[in-house]
Amino acid sequence: MEVSVTLWVLTIVGLAALISVDFFIGRKPHDVSIKEAGIWTGVWIALAGLFGLGLLLFGGGQPAGEFFAGFITEKSLSVDNLFVFVLIMAKFAVPSQYQQRVLLIGVLIALVLRAIFIAAGAAILASFAWVFYIFGAFLIWTAWKLIQEARADEEDEEFEENKLLKAAERRFGVADRYHGTRLWIEENGKRVMTPMLVVMLAIGTTDVLFALDSIPAIFGLTQDPYIVFTANAFALMGLRQLYFLIGGLLKKLVHLSYGLSVILGFIGVKLVLHALHESGVHVPEISIPVSLGVICSVLIITTITSLRASKKQAAAEAAAGHDDASKDSIEA
């Protein structure tokens, strides 16, 4: 798909306007209700759908299919980010009324960093086709690692600050408490960061680690930098509302890691097949409609099996609690 400089500029300006509106609406610290989160989650998904329809009308079925496949993939992978965001919020004891501001700025930082990743990835793939082998192998390895982590069932998981974040804290210092939404304060004659800024940096820089698998994954669906960027942008910009909407349901998605591993493994195989095709080897390539069907099917099946497993586990725990109560009553 040929994208002019004008279209790039208009797209970035449009996305910046949407982010500004989002910031204006959430400028006042408050607890986000399920209703508010649900409405704005629907708005962001609708905007992504309209953008995809625009691609369909002006670019054709191929770009539109690639966008929807990329958006759904990035959205599903971003749900996995929410688990870590919950850990970060808990570690830094972020007051509930400030969490929406933290997520807004943190996601904005993540979007800028991902844009850099996308530009670098597009340049590398355009010059070296063999990189598809590396991306494909990396996604297959990541898929296997996700399965191992899911089977390990780590319940006492804690967020660990990365080296960049620790270095910033040592260099500038951190205040001992939150000061509203302020990012810097004067303390004992020295300018120090507030915990608010630290959490924002934690959210933004931690997302870079997730981009290491999500960016190669979407390049497995499309090599068009414009579609890669816009799919990432729409997936990330609705992440804040999604955090509040399904925050309580995250623990019920017990099979999410398995579903994501299947998706990453599938795209990894697709990348390897594409690399072989580019090398002149006659192998079948997986089309975008097939990719979109596989991704949607895996997510639907994963959600259904997760909710069923969570329901059975809750029933078993309730039954065990009832039996313990009965034993205590008999002993008494």
C-alpha positions as CSV (number, residue, x, y, z in Angstrom):
1,M,0.0,0.0,0.0
2,E,1.4,3.3,-1.1
3,V,1.2,5.9,1.7
4,S,2.1,9.5,1.0
5,V,3.8,11.9,3.4
6,T,0.6,13.8,3.6
7,L,-1.4,10.7,4.8
8,W,1.3,10.0,7.4
9,V,1.1,13.5,8.7
10,L,-2.7,13.5,8.7
11,T,-2.8,10.2,10.5
12,I,-0.3,11.3,13.2
13,V,-2.2,14.6,13.7
14,G,-5.5,12.6,13.9
15,L,-4.1,10.2,16.5
16,A,-2.6,13.2,18.5
17,A,-6.1,14.8,18.5
18,L,-7.7,11.6,19.8
19,I,-5.1,11.4,22.5
20,S,-5.6,15.0,23.4
21,V,-9.4,14.4,23.7
22,D,-8.7,11.4,25.9
23,F,-6.3,13.4,28.1
24,F,-8.9,16.3,28.4
25,I,-11.7,13.9,29.4
26,G,-9.5,12.2,32.0
27,R,-7.6,15.3,33.2
28,K,-9.4,15.4,36.6
29,P,-8.2,12.5,38.9
30,H,-11.1,10.2,39.7
31,D,-12.1,6.6,40.1
32,V,-13.0,5.1,36.8
33,S,-16.3,3.2,36.9
34,I,-17.1,0.1,34.9
35,K,-19.7,2.0,32.9
36,E,-17.2,4.7,31.9
37,A,-14.5,2.2,31.0
38,G,-17.0,0.1,29.0
39,I,-18.2,3.1,27.0
40,W,-14.7,4.3,26.1
41,T,-13.5,0.8,25.3
42,G,-16.4,0.6,22.9
43,V,-15.5,4.0,21.4
44,W,-11.8,3.0,20.8
45,I,-12.8,-0.3,19.2
46,A,-15.4,1.5,17.0
47,L,-12.7,4.1,15.9
48,A,-10.4,1.2,15.0
49,G,-13.3,-0.4,13.0
50,L,-14.0,2.8,11.2
51,F,-10.3,3.2,10.3
52,G,-10.2,-0.4,9.0
53,L,-13.3,0.4,6.9
54,G,-11.6,3.5,5.5
55,L,-8.6,1.3,4.5
56,L,-11.1,-1.1,2.8
57,L,-12.7,1.7,0.8
58,F,-9.6,3.5,-0.2
59,G,-6.9,0.8,-0.1
60,G,-8.8,-2.4,-0.8
61,G,-9.3,-5.7,1.0
62,Q,-5.7,-6.6,1.5
63,P,-4.6,-3.6,3.6
64,A,-7.9,-3.7,5.6
65,G,-7.5,-7.4,6.3
66,E,-3.9,-6.9,7.4
67,F,-5.0,-4.0,9.7
68,F,-7.8,-6.0,11.4
69,A,-5.5,-9.0,11.8
70,G,-2.8,-6.8,13.3
71,F,-5.1,-4.9,15.5
72,I,-6.7,-8.0,17.0
73,T,-3.3,-9.6,17.5
74,E,-1.9,-6.5,19.2
75,K,-5.0,-6.1,21.3
76,S,-4.9,-9.7,22.5
77,L,-1.2,-9.4,23.3
78,S,-1.8,-6.1,25.1
79,V,-4.2,-7.8,27.5
80,D,-1.2,-9.8,28.7
81,N,0.4,-6.4,29.5
82,L,-2.4,-5.7,31.9
83,F,-1.3,-8.4,34.3
84,V,2.0,-6.6,34.7
85,F,0.3,-3.2,34.9
86,V,-1.7,-4.6,37.9
87,L,1.6,-5.7,39.5
88,I,3.1,-2.3,38.9
89,M,0.1,-0.4,40.4
90,A,0.2,-2.7,43.5
91,K,4.0,-2.4,44.0
92,F,3.9,1.4,43.9
93,A,0.6,1.6,45.8
94,V,-0.9,4.0,43.2
95,P,-4.1,5.6,44.6
96,S,-7.1,4.5,42.5
97,Q,-8.0,8.1,41.5
98,Y,-4.6,8.5,39.9
99,Q,-4.4,5.2,38.0
100,Q,-6.1,6.5,34.9
101,R,-3.5,9.4,34.6
102,V,-0.6,7.0,35.1
103,L,-1.9,4.6,32.4
104,L,-2.6,7.5,29.9
105,I,1.0,8.9,30.1
106,G,2.6,5.4,30.4
107,V,0.8,4.2,27.3
108,L,1.8,7.4,25.4
109,I,5.4,6.7,26.3
110,A,5.0,3.1,25.1
111,L,3.5,4.3,21.8
112,V,6.5,6.6,21.1
113,L,8.9,3.8,21.9
114,R,7.0,1.3,19.7
115,A,7.0,3.8,16.8
116,I,10.8,3.8,17.0
117,F,10.8,0.0,17.1
118,I,8.5,-0.2,14.1
119,A,10.7,2.2,12.1
120,A,13.8,0.2,12.9
121,G,12.1,-3.1,12.1
122,A,10.7,-1.9,8.8
123,A,14.2,-0.6,7.7
124,I,15.9,-3.9,8.7
125,L,13.3,-6.1,6.9
126,A,13.5,-3.9,3.8
127,S,17.3,-4.4,3.6
128,F,17.7,-8.0,4.9
129,A,15.0,-10.5,4.1
130,W,16.7,-13.2,6.1
131,V,15.6,-11.4,9.3
132,F,12.2,-13.0,8.8
133,Y,13.9,-16.3,9.9
134,I,15.1,-14.7,13.1
135,F,11.7,-13.1,13.8
136,G,9.9,-16.4,13.1
137,A,12.3,-18.4,15.3
138,F,12.0,-15.8,18.1
139,L,8.2,-16.0,18.1
140,I,8.2,-19.8,18.2
141,W,10.6,-19.7,21.1
142,T,8.5,-17.0,22.8
143,A,5.4,-19.2,22.3
144,W,7.2,-22.2,24.0
145,K,8.3,-19.9,26.8
146,L,4.8,-18.7,27.4
147,I,3.6,-22.3,27.7
148,Q,6.3,-23.1,30.2
149,E,5.4,-20.0,32.3
150,A,1.7,-20.9,32.2
151,R,2.4,-24.5,33.4
152,A,4.7,-23.2,36.2
153,D,1.7,-21.3,37.6
154,E,3.6,-18.6,39.4
155,E,1.3,-17.2,42.0
156,D,3.7,-15.1,43.9
157,E,4.7,-13.0,40.9
158,E,6.1,-9.6,41.7
159,F,7.1,-6.7,39.5
160,E,10.9,-6.0,39.3
161,E,12.1,-2.6,38.2
162,N,14.4,-2.6,35.1
163,K,17.9,-1.2,35.2
164,L,16.9,2.0,33.4
165,L,14.3,2.8,36.0
166,K,16.6,2.0,38.9
167,A,19.3,4.2,37.4
168,A,16.8,7.1,37.1
169,E,15.7,6.7,40.7
170,R,19.4,6.8,41.9
171,R,20.2,9.8,39.7
172,F,17.3,12.0,40.6
173,G,15.9,10.6,43.8
174,V,12.2,9.8,44.6
175,A,9.8,11.5,47.0
176,D,8.4,9.4,49.8
177,R,4.8,10.1,48.9
178,Y,2.5,11.1,46.1
179,H,1.9,14.8,45.5
180,G,-1.3,14.7,43.4
181,T,-0.5,14.4,39.7
182,R,2.8,16.4,40.0
183,L,5.8,14.7,38.5
184,W,8.6,16.7,40.1
185,I,8.9,18.5,43.5
186,E,11.5,20.4,45.5
187,E,12.6,18.4,48.5
188,N,15.4,19.7,50.9
189,G,16.5,22.1,48.1
190,K,16.8,19.3,45.5
191,R,14.5,18.6,42.6
192,V,13.3,15.0,42.9
193,M,10.9,12.7,41.0
194,T,7.5,11.8,42.5
195,P,6.3,8.2,42.7
196,M,3.8,9.3,40.0
197,L,6.6,9.8,37.4
198,V,8.3,6.6,38.4
199,V,5.1,4.6,37.8
200,M,4.6,6.2,34.4
201,L,8.1,5.4,33.4
202,A,7.6,1.8,34.7
203,I,4.5,1.4,32.6
204,G,6.1,2.9,29.5
205,T,9.5,1.1,29.6
206,T,8.0,-2.3,30.7
207,D,5.8,-2.2,27.6
208,V,9.0,-2.2,25.5
209,L,9.7,-5.7,26.7
210,F,6.3,-6.8,25.4
211,A,7.0,-5.0,22.1
212,L,9.9,-7.5,21.6
213,D,7.3,-10.2,20.7
214,S,4.4,-8.1,19.5
215,I,6.3,-6.1,16.9
216,P,7.7,-9.2,15.2
217,A,4.3,-10.8,15.4
218,I,2.5,-8.0,13.5
219,F,5.4,-7.9,10.9
220,G,4.4,-11.5,10.4
221,L,1.0,-10.4,9.3
222,T,2.0,-7.3,7.3
223,Q,5.2,-5.6,6.2
224,D,3.5,-2.3,5.7
225,P,4.9,0.2,8.3
226,Y,1.8,2.3,8.1
227,I,-0.5,-0.6,9.0
228,V,1.9,-1.8,11.7
229,F,2.0,1.6,13.3
230,T,-1.8,2.3,13.2
231,A,-2.7,-1.2,14.4
232,N,-0.3,-0.7,17.4
233,A,-1.6,2.8,18.0
234,F,-5.3,1.8,18.1
235,A,-4.5,-1.3,20.2
236,L,-2.5,0.7,22.8
237,M,-4.8,3.8,23.0
238,G,-7.7,1.8,24.3
239,L,-5.6,0.0,26.8
240,R,-6.2,2.4,29.7
241,Q,-10.0,1.9,29.6
242,L,-9.6,-1.9,29.0
243,Y,-7.5,-2.0,32.2
244,F,-10.4,-0.8,34.3
245,L,-13.0,-2.8,32.4
246,I,-11.5,-6.2,32.7
247,G,-9.1,-5.7,35.6
248,G,-11.3,-7.9,37.8
249,L,-11.6,-10.5,35.1
250,L,-7.9,-10.9,34.4
251,K,-7.5,-13.7,37.0
252,K,-10.3,-15.6,35.3
253,L,-8.5,-15.7,32.0
254,V,-6.4,-18.7,33.1
255,H,-5.8,-20.0,29.6
256,L,-4.8,-16.7,28.1
257,S,-1.1,-17.5,28.0
258,Y,-1.9,-20.8,26.1
259,G,-3.9,-18.9,23.6
260,L,-1.3,-16.2,23.1
261,S,1.4,-18.9,22.7
262,V,-0.7,-20.6,19.9
263,I,-1.1,-17.2,18.2
264,L,2.6,-16.4,18.4
265,G,3.7,-19.9,17.3
266,F,1.3,-19.7,14.4
267,I,2.6,-16.3,13.3
268,G,6.2,-17.6,13.8
269,V,5.5,-20.5,11.4
270,K,3.9,-18.0,8.9
271,L,7.1,-15.8,9.1
272,V,9.4,-18.8,8.4
273,L,7.2,-19.9,5.4
274,H,7.4,-16.3,4.1
275,A,11.2,-16.2,4.5
276,L,11.5,-19.5,2.7
277,H,9.3,-18.2,-0.1
278,E,11.4,-15.0,-0.3
279,S,14.5,-17.3,-0.6
280,G,13.0,-19.0,-3.7
281,V,11.7,-22.1,-1.9
282,H,8.3,-23.2,-3.2
283,V,6.3,-23.5,0.0
284,P,2.6,-22.5,0.7
285,E,2.1,-19.1,2.3
286,I,-0.6,-18.4,4.9
287,S,-3.1,-15.8,3.7
288,I,-4.5,-12.9,5.8
289,P,-8.1,-14.3,5.8
290,V,-6.7,-17.6,7.2
291,S,-4.6,-15.7,9.7
292,L,-7.5,-13.6,10.9
293,G,-9.7,-16.7,11.2
294,V,-7.1,-18.6,13.3
295,I,-6.4,-15.6,15.6
296,C,-10.1,-15.0,16.3
297,S,-10.9,-18.7,16.8
298,V,-8.0,-19.1,19.3
299,L,-9.1,-16.1,21.3
300,I,-12.7,-17.2,21.4
301,I,-11.9,-20.7,22.4
302,T,-9.3,-19.5,25.0
303,T,-11.9,-17.1,26.6
304,I,-14.6,-19.8,26.7
305,T,-12.3,-22.5,28.3
306,S,-10.8,-19.9,30.7
307,L,-14.2,-18.9,32.0
308,R,-15.4,-22.5,32.4
309,A,-12.2,-23.4,34.2
310,S,-12.5,-20.4,36.5
311,K,-16.1,-21.3,37.3
312,K,-15.2,-24.9,38.1
313,Q,-12.3,-23.8,40.3
314,A,-14.6,-21.3,42.2
315,A,-17.2,-24.1,42.7
316,A,-14.5,-26.5,44.0
317,E,-13.2,-23.9,46.4
318,A,-16.7,-23.1,47.6
319,A,-17.3,-26.8,48.2
320,A,-14.0,-27.2,50.0
321,G,-14.8,-24.2,52.2
322,H,-18.3,-25.7,53.0
323,D,-16.7,-29.1,54.0
324,D,-14.2,-27.3,56.3
325,A,-17.0,-25.4,57.9
326,S,-19.0,-28.6,58.5
327,K,-16.0,-30.3,60.1
328,D,-15.4,-27.4,62.4
329,S,-19.0,-27.4,63.4
330,I,-19.0,-31.1,64.2
331,E,-15.8,-30.8,66.2
332,A,-17.3,-27.9,68.1
